[in-house]
Amino acid sequence: MISNQILQNTLDGLRQISGVELSVMDSEGKIAASTADLSSCSATAAEFAASAADSQETAGHQYFK
């Protein structure tokens, strides 16, 4: 999809600036774009998406809605 390509290009640029690995996932934990293999975070991301929290830190990863 073109929107996934735009997301990927944006994440790649942010990665170059920040030096931090990034990923965009949907509410089910499916990766739309990522700068690293963060598939191990999919289940936690889905749980976070279902919660009422706006942000959360778990096991060294930061999640934002």
HELIX and SHEET records of a PDB file:
HELIX    1   1 ILE A    2  SER A   18  1                                  17    
HELIX    2   2 SER A   39  CYS A   41  5                                   3    
HELIX    3   3 SER A   42  ALA A   50  1                                   9    
SHEET    1   A 2 SER A  23  MET A  25  0                                        
SHEET    2   A 2 ILE A  31  SER A  34 -1                                        
SHEET    1   B 2 SER A  55  THR A  58  0                                        
SHEET    2   B 2 HIS A  61  PHE A  64 -1                                        
END                                                                             
